[in-house]
């Protein structure tokens, strides 16, 4: 897939803000939120793929903490 310049700049901005602790597994996110319904939120679209969480083929889902915080604050 060929990416255009705006997509590349968005990815660069994402990577510049993403520290290693900004990426969480489902279990880590559930522990931070104090709930066990993350899978259900993924299924029903509350947490959106490629915005709140990302998953490459053959790997587990990773959640981007800054996007989760924005969702919790109602900015999403």
Buried (B, 14 or more C-beta within 10 A) or exposed (E): EEEEEEEEEEEEEBEEEEEEEBBBEBEBBBEEBEEEEBEEBBEEEEBEEEEBBBEEEEEEBBBBBEBBEBBEEEEB
